[in-house]
């Protein structure tokens, strides 16, 4: 079996670090660096514990095609704090400096980059481990793709997805299309909760089947007729919601095993960067490549 590829949801762990670590962690120049430090610690923990041969960090593009499709997508989210925004570029720099490739592409989210990597590397025979705490990534799970939340030390395979969500990985977008997602402002159908959505998808493989009125007799939940009528009357919204919730696995980005190979750290880049950030002590924890000979 080929070596697994560890795909890091960089944005997920950067935000976690920003909200989870004290706001008095600053560089010698006074810049807040808690997100960079917490994120770096996550990367180093993966390197130490999993000893990856292939490792890549996915970042967010500047825009998302989903906003073109549905302008209110993610409209509920607060604006990213300026002192976190300033840390994003340093997260990219520190990732590359420790020998891990960063990937991102305009008009696509980090989720789409991760999905594209997972599909392409799986096709080449590599098991894929998606390192994230984002529930939406569960739709990528299959025989060759698992989700691992290192913060909670929790692994999820296909059986785990079914146990947690009550549906198969491929039905996660359908689940969100029916009951919606407040975090991403995916509308769903008013009056359809997660429990009802699960009951519906235990009978139907996909929301498209609900356009057939003849399926009504197969459902027994309370308020069946009214809920199914509401879904059918809002099928355009349901279809848009499903598209919004579906991770695109065909992002236009170059991917190859060699590009994703973990290279170990570059001392010449790391020393000045860590000194600038105030992370000098962390240097001892970073595996370094062989020093250059001059």
DAUR-V591282 format. One record per run of one state. SS is the DSSP state (h for helix, s for strand, l for the rest). FROM is the first residue (numbers start at 1). LEN is the number of residues. If there is no record, write none. Layout:
ss=[SS/SS]
from=[FROM/FROM]
len=[LEN/LEN]
This chain:
ss=[l/s/h/l/s/l/s/l/h/l/s/l/h/l/h/l/s/l/h/l/s/l/h/l/s/l/s/l/s/l/h/l/h/l/s/l/s/l/h/l/h/l/h/l/h/l/h/l/s/l/s/l/h/l/h/l/s/l]
from=[1/2/10/21/26/27/32/33/34/51/54/59/65/70/82/98/101/104/110/124/126/132/135/141/142/143/145/150/154/157/158/166/169/180/181/182/186/187/194/202/207/212/213/219/224/234/235/246/261/262/265/266/267/278/280/286/288/289]
len=[1/8/11/5/1/5/1/1/17/3/5/6/5/12/16/3/3/6/14/2/6/3/6/1/1/2/5/4/3/1/8/3/11/1/1/4/1/7/8/5/5/1/6/5/10/1/11/15/1/3/1/1/11/2/6/2/1/6]
